[in-house]
C-alpha cells in the first residue's frame, strides 16, 4: 500500500474520535453542563457491521507493519549470510595458500640445492636456468605465504607520522636504487592544515609503501617520480606517481588480483603479488587503494587511510 493509502486509513480511524472530542469541547466552552443521552436501538447485524468497519483500518495498518518487520528480518538474514559466505571463502583461500606453500617449499629447496651442486661441477647455461627459475618459484611461494599471513595476522598499531614514514621509505629506495633516488620528489600539503598522525601497523604499512614505490622505480627507467601527502575529508591521502610505461586499459581491472601482471610488464621480474599485498594491507587498516594509468604515459597509485580522533 502507498503512503497516501496509509494516510487515508489513519484519517478514517481518527475522524470519529475527533468529531466527538470537538463536540464535547464546544459544549464545555459554552457552559452547557447538561447530559445528553441518546438511545438508539440497532439490529445486531448493523452493530456487527459497524464493528467490522471500525476495525478494518486498524487491522490493515497492523498487517502492513508486520510485513515491514518481516522484510527487515529477511534483509538482515541475507546480509548476515553474505558476510558468512565471504568469510568462509577467505578462510578457504588462506588454507589453499598454506597448503601450496607446504607442498612446494621442500621440492623447490631440493631443486635449488641440486642446481647449485651441479653448477659447482660444470657451469652450464641449463643449470643456471634451472636455478634461476627455481629461485623465481621460491619467491612466488614466499609472497603467497606472506599474503596468507597478512589476512590473519593481528595488527600491532601505533601512532606514526606519515611524513616520516614516507621519508624513510624514499631513503631506503634510494639506497637500493641510487639511480631512482634523484628522480623522486616528495611534497607535503600543510596549509591550511597538516596531516595529523595516524594509527597503523608500521611494518605492514611500510610494506605497502615499499611495494608501490618499488613499482614506480621499476617500471619507469627515467622521468620523475612524485610522492604527495595531504589530508582530505578525514582521510590521509598518499599519491605515488611515475612517468613510466603505464598499464594497458584492458589490464587495469585486474591489477589487484593475485598473480596478475600487465601484458607490457613480462620483461620485468616480479611475482604479481605486490599490489595484492598493498590492497590487503590498506583494507585491514580500514582504507583502500586505487590506480589510474595510461599506457606509455605513467601511473598514479592513491592510498587512503582514515584519520581517527
Residue pairs with C-beta under 8 A, 6 or more apart in sequence:
1 60
1 64
6 61
6 64
9 57
9 60
9 61
10 57
10 61
12 57
13 57
13 58
13 61
16 54
90 151
93 148
94 148
94 151
94 152
97 144
97 145
97 147
97 148
98 145
98 148
100 141
100 144
101 141
101 144
101 145
101 148
104 137
104 141
105 138
105 141
108 134
108 137
108 138
108 141
109 138
111 130
111 134
112 131
112 134
112 135
112 138
114 130
115 127
115 128
115 130
115 131
115 134
116 131
118 124
118 127
119 127
119 128
119 131
136 269
136 271
139 271
140 271
140 273
143 271
143 273
143 274
143 277
144 258
144 273
146 273
146 277
147 258
147 273
147 276
147 277
147 280
150 204
150 277
150 280
150 281
150 284
151 280
151 284
153 204
155 201
155 204
155 284
155 285
156 201
156 202
156 203
157 199
157 200
157 201
158 199
158 200
158 201
158 202
159 197
159 198
159 199
160 197
160 198
160 199
160 200
160 202
160 205
161 197
162 195
162 197
162 198
162 229
162 236
162 238
162 305
163 188
163 195
163 229
165 202
165 205
165 206
165 209
166 186
166 209
166 227
166 229
166 238
167 186
168 206
169 206
169 209
169 210
169 213
170 181
170 184
170 186
170 213
170 227
172 210
173 180
173 181
173 184
173 210
173 213
173 214
173 217
174 180
174 181
174 184
175 181
177 217
180 217
180 225
183 217
183 220
183 222
183 223
183 224
183 225
184 224
184 225
184 226
184 227
185 224
185 225
185 226
185 227
186 226
186 227
186 228
186 229
187 226
187 227
187 228
187 229
188 194
188 195
188 228
188 229
188 230
189 195
189 228
189 229
189 230
189 231
193 231
194 231
195 229
195 230
195 231
195 236
195 307
196 231
196 236
196 307
198 236
198 305
198 306
198 307
198 308
199 308
200 285
200 305
201 281
201 284
201 285
204 281
204 284
204 285
205 281
205 285
205 305
207 277
207 281
208 277
208 278
208 281
208 282
208 289
208 303
209 238
209 303
211 274
211 275
211 277
211 278
212 240
212 278
212 301
212 303
213 225
213 227
213 240
214 274
215 274
215 275
215 301
216 225
216 240
216 241
216 242
216 244
216 299
216 301
217 225
217 242
218 268
218 270
219 242
219 244
219 245
219 265
219 268
219 299
220 242
220 243
220 244
220 245
220 298
221 244
222 243
223 242
223 243
223 244
223 298
224 242
224 243
225 240
225 241
225 242
225 243
226 239
226 240
226 241
226 242
227 238
227 239
227 240
228 237
228 238
228 239
228 240
228 241
229 236
229 237
229 238
229 239
230 236
230 237
231 237
231 307
234 306
234 307
235 287
235 304
235 305
235 306
235 307
236 304
236 305
236 306
236 307
237 302
237 303
237 304
238 302
238 303
238 304
238 305
239 300
239 301
239 302
239 303
240 300
240 301
240 303
241 298
241 299
241 300
241 301
242 298
242 299
242 300
243 297
243 298
244 298
244 299
245 264
245 265
245 295
245 296
246 264
246 293
246 294
246 295
246 296
246 297
246 298
246 299
247 255
247 262
247 264
247 291
247 293
247 295
247 299
248 262
248 263
248 264
248 295
249 295
250 263
251 260
251 262
251 263
252 291
252 293
254 260
255 262
255 275
255 291
256 275
256 276
256 278
256 279
256 289
257 276
258 272
258 273
258 276
259 271
259 272
259 273
260 272
260 275
260 276
261 270
261 272
264 295
275 289
275 291
278 289
278 301
278 303
279 288
279 289
282 288
282 289
282 303
282 304
282 305
285 305
285 306
286 305
286 306
287 303
287 304
287 305
287 306
288 303
288 304
289 301
289 302
289 303
289 304
290 301
290 302
291 299
291 300
291 301
291 302
292 299
292 300
292 302
293 299
293 300
